[in-house]
Amino acid sequence: MRKIILNVLKAIDLQDVFAFGGLAMAFIGLHAIYPPAALIVIGAVLFRMGAR
């Protein structure tokens, strides 16, 4: 189990933390204004990141 955790921590870099942290903050802000927009926008961004 420890080896798996160490491998995961090695795979995550600072760019990932900033990208997904920013997405989380954008989701929270959009959800406060209009919840369906938050789901649509963040879903589209995640789709774009995955398709790239």
Biopython code that builds the backbone (N, CA, C, O; Angstrom):
import numpy as np
from Bio.PDB.StructureBuilder import StructureBuilder

atoms = [
    (1, "MET", "N", (0.834, -1.196, 0.000)),
    (1, "MET", "CA", (0.000, 0.000, 0.000)),
    (1, "MET", "C", (0.874, 1.255, 0.000)),
    (1, "MET", "O", (0.588, 2.223, -0.704)),
    (2, "ARG", "N", (1.926, 1.225, 0.786)),
    (2, "ARG", "CA", (2.825, 2.378, 0.864)),
    (2, "ARG", "C", (3.469, 2.662, -0.499)),
    (2, "ARG", "O", (3.653, 3.817, -0.880)),
    (3, "LYS", "N", (3.803, 1.601, -1.217)),
    (3, "LYS", "CA", (4.429, 1.762, -2.526)),
    (3, "LYS", "C", (3.462, 2.415, -3.514)),
    (3, "LYS", "O", (3.870, 3.239, -4.332)),
    (4, "ILE", "N", (2.199, 2.053, -3.439)),
    (4, "ILE", "CA", (1.186, 2.639, -4.313)),
    (4, "ILE", "C", (1.049, 4.137, -4.034)),
    (4, "ILE", "O", (0.994, 4.945, -4.960)),
    (5, "ILE", "N", (0.995, 4.494, -2.765)),
    (5, "ILE", "CA", (0.866, 5.903, -2.391)),
    (5, "ILE", "C", (2.072, 6.704, -2.865)),
    (5, "ILE", "O", (1.920, 7.817, -3.368)),
    (6, "LEU", "N", (3.266, 6.146, -2.708)),
    (6, "LEU", "CA", (4.471, 6.839, -3.165)),
    (6, "LEU", "C", (4.471, 7.015, -4.680)),
    (6, "LEU", "O", (4.901, 8.054, -5.180)),
    (7, "ASN", "N", (3.998, 6.018, -5.411)),
    (7, "ASN", "CA", (3.914, 6.136, -6.871)),
    (7, "ASN", "C", (2.916, 7.211, -7.295)),
    (7, "ASN", "O", (3.161, 7.949, -8.249)),
    (8, "VAL", "N", (1.805, 7.296, -6.593)),
    (8, "VAL", "CA", (0.807, 8.322, -6.904)),
    (8, "VAL", "C", (1.376, 9.709, -6.619)),
    (8, "VAL", "O", (1.195, 10.630, -7.415)),
    (9, "LEU", "N", (2.060, 9.860, -5.493)),
    (9, "LEU", "CA", (2.640, 11.155, -5.151)),
    (9, "LEU", "C", (3.728, 11.570, -6.134)),
    (9, "LEU", "O", (3.907, 12.760, -6.393)),
    (10, "LYS", "N", (4.447, 10.609, -6.679)),
    (10, "LYS", "CA", (5.465, 10.925, -7.686)),
    (10, "LYS", "C", (4.823, 11.363, -9.001)),
    (10, "LYS", "O", (5.404, 12.161, -9.736)),
    (11, "ALA", "N", (3.647, 10.854, -9.299)),
    (11, "ALA", "CA", (2.975, 11.166, -10.563)),
    (11, "ALA", "C", (2.307, 12.541, -10.547)),
    (11, "ALA", "O", (2.067, 13.123, -11.605)),
    (12, "ILE", "N", (2.010, 13.060, -9.367)),
    (12, "ILE", "CA", (1.331, 14.352, -9.247)),
    (12, "ILE", "C", (2.383, 15.447, -9.116)),
    (12, "ILE", "O", (3.249, 15.385, -8.243)),
    (13, "ASP", "N", (2.303, 16.454, -9.993)),
    (13, "ASP", "CA", (3.227, 17.573, -9.879)),
    (13, "ASP", "C", (2.443, 18.856, -9.579)),
    (13, "ASP", "O", (1.217, 18.840, -9.475)),
    (14, "LEU", "N", (3.169, 19.952, -9.445)),
    (14, "LEU", "CA", (2.552, 21.212, -9.045)),
    (14, "LEU", "C", (1.564, 21.727, -10.089)),
    (14, "LEU", "O", (0.583, 22.382, -9.739)),
    (15, "GLN", "N", (1.808, 21.443, -11.343)),
    (15, "GLN", "CA", (0.897, 21.880, -12.404)),
    (15, "GLN", "C", (-0.476, 21.215, -12.245)),
    (15, "GLN", "O", (-1.503, 21.854, -12.472)),
    (16, "ASP", "N", (-0.495, 19.949, -11.859)),
    (16, "ASP", "CA", (-1.766, 19.258, -11.622)),
    (16, "ASP", "C", (-2.518, 19.886, -10.454)),
    (16, "ASP", "O", (-3.732, 20.078, -10.515)),
    (17, "VAL", "N", (-1.791, 20.201, -9.402)),
    (17, "VAL", "CA", (-2.419, 20.806, -8.221)),
    (17, "VAL", "C", (-3.051, 22.145, -8.589)),
    (17, "VAL", "O", (-4.183, 22.426, -8.194)),
    (18, "PHE", "N", (-2.323, 22.975, -9.348)),
    (18, "PHE", "CA", (-2.872, 24.268, -9.749)),
    (18, "PHE", "C", (-4.063, 24.106, -10.689)),
    (18, "PHE", "O", (-5.053, 24.826, -10.556)),
    (19, "ALA", "N", (-3.982, 23.187, -11.623)),
    (19, "ALA", "CA", (-5.064, 23.007, -12.593)),
    (19, "ALA", "C", (-6.349, 22.554, -11.909)),
    (19, "ALA", "O", (-7.403, 23.159, -12.110)),
    (20, "PHE", "N", (-6.274, 21.510, -11.113)),
    (20, "PHE", "CA", (-7.490, 20.984, -10.497)),
    (20, "PHE", "C", (-7.940, 21.818, -9.305)),
    (20, "PHE", "O", (-9.132, 21.868, -8.999)),
    (21, "GLY", "N", (-7.010, 22.467, -8.635)),
    (21, "GLY", "CA", (-7.391, 23.408, -7.578)),
    (21, "GLY", "C", (-8.138, 24.601, -8.152)),
    (21, "GLY", "O", (-9.129, 25.055, -7.580)),
    (22, "GLY", "N", (-7.662, 25.105, -9.281)),
    (22, "GLY", "CA", (-8.348, 26.209, -9.951)),
    (22, "GLY", "C", (-9.718, 25.808, -10.454)),
    (22, "GLY", "O", (-10.671, 26.582, -10.367)),
    (23, "LEU", "N", (-9.816, 24.598, -10.982)),
    (23, "LEU", "CA", (-11.128, 24.111, -11.418)),
    (23, "LEU", "C", (-12.092, 23.990, -10.242)),
    (23, "LEU", "O", (-13.274, 24.311, -10.361)),
    (24, "ALA", "N", (-11.581, 23.528, -9.119)),
    (24, "ALA", "CA", (-12.438, 23.406, -7.934)),
    (24, "ALA", "C", (-12.930, 24.776, -7.477)),
    (24, "ALA", "O", (-14.098, 24.932, -7.121)),
    (25, "MET", "N", (-12.045, 25.765, -7.487)),
    (25, "MET", "CA", (-12.460, 27.115, -7.083)),
    (25, "MET", "C", (-13.444, 27.719, -8.083)),
    (25, "MET", "O", (-14.391, 28.399, -7.688)),
    (26, "ALA", "N", (-13.223, 27.475, -9.373)),
    (26, "ALA", "CA", (-14.166, 27.959, -10.381)),
    (26, "ALA", "C", (-15.528, 27.292, -10.199)),
    (26, "ALA", "O", (-16.564, 27.942, -10.341)),
    (27, "PHE", "N", (-15.526, 25.998, -9.885)),
    (27, "PHE", "CA", (-16.785, 25.286, -9.654)),
    (27, "PHE", "C", (-17.536, 25.887, -8.474)),
    (27, "PHE", "O", (-18.746, 26.101, -8.547)),
    (28, "ILE", "N", (-16.825, 26.158, -7.395)),
    (28, "ILE", "CA", (-17.478, 26.713, -6.205)),
    (28, "ILE", "C", (-18.070, 28.089, -6.503)),
    (28, "ILE", "O", (-19.193, 28.391, -6.099)),
    (29, "GLY", "N", (-17.303, 28.921, -7.215)),
    (29, "GLY", "CA", (-17.806, 30.251, -7.553)),
    (29, "GLY", "C", (-19.009, 30.205, -8.476)),
    (29, "GLY", "O", (-19.991, 30.915, -8.261)),
    (30, "LEU", "N", (-18.934, 29.373, -9.501)),
    (30, "LEU", "CA", (-20.068, 29.256, -10.419)),
    (30, "LEU", "C", (-21.282, 28.629, -9.742)),
    (30, "LEU", "O", (-22.420, 29.003, -10.024)),
    (31, "HIS", "N", (-21.035, 27.678, -8.853)),
    (31, "HIS", "CA", (-22.139, 27.012, -8.165)),
    (31, "HIS", "C", (-22.890, 27.992, -7.267)),
    (31, "HIS", "O", (-24.099, 27.864, -7.075)),
    (32, "ALA", "N", (-22.178, 28.957, -6.724)),
    (32, "ALA", "CA", (-22.830, 29.963, -5.889)),
    (32, "ALA", "C", (-23.748, 30.863, -6.717)),
    (32, "ALA", "O", (-24.746, 31.374, -6.210)),
    (33, "ILE", "N", (-23.404, 31.055, -7.992)),
    (33, "ILE", "CA", (-24.198, 31.927, -8.858)),
    (33, "ILE", "C", (-25.321, 31.149, -9.540)),
    (33, "ILE", "O", (-26.492, 31.521, -9.454)),
    (34, "TYR", "N", (-24.944, 30.057, -10.222)),
    (34, "TYR", "CA", (-25.922, 29.275, -10.991)),
    (34, "TYR", "C", (-25.410, 27.838, -11.090)),
    (34, "TYR", "O", (-24.542, 27.558, -11.918)),
    (35, "PRO", "N", (-25.928, 26.914, -10.263)),
    (35, "PRO", "CA", (-25.393, 25.549, -10.194)),
    (35, "PRO", "C", (-25.321, 24.788, -11.519)),
    (35, "PRO", "O", (-24.316, 24.121, -11.760)),
    (36, "PRO", "N", (-26.335, 24.852, -12.395)),
    (36, "PRO", "CA", (-26.187, 24.120, -13.660)),
    (36, "PRO", "C", (-25.012, 24.618, -14.507)),
    (36, "PRO", "O", (-24.369, 23.830, -15.202)),
    (37, "ALA", "N", (-24.735, 25.905, -14.452)),
    (37, "ALA", "CA", (-23.603, 26.449, -15.211)),
    (37, "ALA", "C", (-22.295, 25.877, -14.693)),
    (37, "ALA", "O", (-21.374, 25.622, -15.469)),
    (38, "ALA", "N", (-22.209, 25.677, -13.397)),
    (38, "ALA", "CA", (-20.988, 25.117, -12.822)),
    (38, "ALA", "C", (-20.733, 23.719, -13.368)),
    (38, "ALA", "O", (-19.603, 23.390, -13.730)),
    (39, "LEU", "N", (-21.758, 22.909, -13.428)),
    (39, "LEU", "CA", (-21.594, 21.548, -13.936)),
    (39, "LEU", "C", (-21.244, 21.537, -15.418)),
    (39, "LEU", "O", (-20.414, 20.742, -15.859)),
    (40, "ILE", "N", (-21.875, 22.416, -16.182)),
    (40, "ILE", "CA", (-21.623, 22.462, -17.623)),
    (40, "ILE", "C", (-20.211, 22.937, -17.913)),
    (40, "ILE", "O", (-19.490, 22.309, -18.688)),
    (41, "VAL", "N", (-19.812, 24.037, -17.300)),
    (41, "VAL", "CA", (-18.504, 24.626, -17.588)),
    (41, "VAL", "C", (-17.375, 23.709, -17.139)),
    (41, "VAL", "O", (-16.438, 23.468, -17.899)),
    (42, "ILE", "N", (-17.451, 23.204, -15.934)),
    (42, "ILE", "CA", (-16.377, 22.350, -15.428)),
    (42, "ILE", "C", (-16.346, 21.034, -16.203)),
    (42, "ILE", "O", (-15.267, 20.502, -16.464)),
    (43, "GLY", "N", (-17.500, 20.508, -16.569)),
    (43, "GLY", "CA", (-17.531, 19.300, -17.392)),
    (43, "GLY", "C", (-16.885, 19.522, -18.745)),
    (43, "GLY", "O", (-16.155, 18.662, -19.236)),
    (44, "ALA", "N", (-17.150, 20.673, -19.350)),
    (44, "ALA", "CA", (-16.544, 20.985, -20.648)),
    (44, "ALA", "C", (-15.035, 21.147, -20.530)),
    (44, "ALA", "O", (-14.293, 20.691, -21.399)),
    (45, "VAL", "N", (-14.582, 21.787, -19.471)),
    (45, "VAL", "CA", (-13.138, 21.968, -19.278)),
    (45, "VAL", "C", (-12.460, 20.627, -19.042)),
    (45, "VAL", "O", (-11.394, 20.370, -19.602)),
    (46, "LEU", "N", (-13.053, 19.773, -18.229)),
    (46, "LEU", "CA", (-12.463, 18.451, -17.985)),
    (46, "LEU", "C", (-12.453, 17.613, -19.261)),
    (46, "LEU", "O", (-11.502, 16.876, -19.520)),
    (47, "PHE", "N", (-13.511, 17.729, -20.050)),
    (47, "PHE", "CA", (-13.550, 17.019, -21.332)),
    (47, "PHE", "C", (-12.433, 17.502, -22.239)),
    (47, "PHE", "O", (-11.749, 16.702, -22.877)),
    (48, "ARG", "N", (-12.252, 18.812, -22.292)),
    (48, "ARG", "CA", (-11.195, 19.390, -23.135)),
    (48, "ARG", "C", (-9.811, 18.952, -22.655)),
    (48, "ARG", "O", (-8.935, 18.653, -23.466)),
    (49, "MET", "N", (-9.620, 18.915, -21.356)),
    (49, "MET", "CA", (-8.326, 18.485, -20.814)),
    (49, "MET", "C", (-8.073, 17.014, -21.132)),
    (49, "MET", "O", (-6.942, 16.623, -21.419)),
    (50, "GLY", "N", (-9.107, 16.217, -21.083)),
    (50, "GLY", "CA", (-8.956, 14.795, -21.366)),
    (50, "GLY", "C", (-8.776, 14.492, -22.839)),
    (50, "GLY", "O", (-8.086, 13.540, -23.201)),
    (51, "ALA", "N", (-9.394, 15.298, -23.691)),
    (51, "ALA", "CA", (-9.321, 15.059, -25.129)),
    (51, "ALA", "C", (-8.042, 15.608, -25.749)),
    (51, "ALA", "O", (-7.719, 15.295, -26.895)),
    (52, "ARG", "N", (-7.340, 16.398, -25.020)),
    (52, "ARG", "CA", (-6.125, 17.027, -25.528)),
    (52, "ARG", "C", (-4.954, 16.136, -25.580)),
    (52, "ARG", "O", (-3.874, 16.559, -25.991)),
]
sb = StructureBuilder()
sb.init_structure("model")
sb.init_model(0)
sb.init_chain("A")
sb.init_seg("    ")
for serial, (resi, resn, name, xyz) in enumerate(atoms, 1):
    if name == "N":
        sb.init_residue(resn, " ", resi, " ")
    sb.init_atom(name, np.array(xyz, "f"), 0.0, 1.0, " ", f" {name:<3s}", serial, name[0])
structure = sb.get_structure()
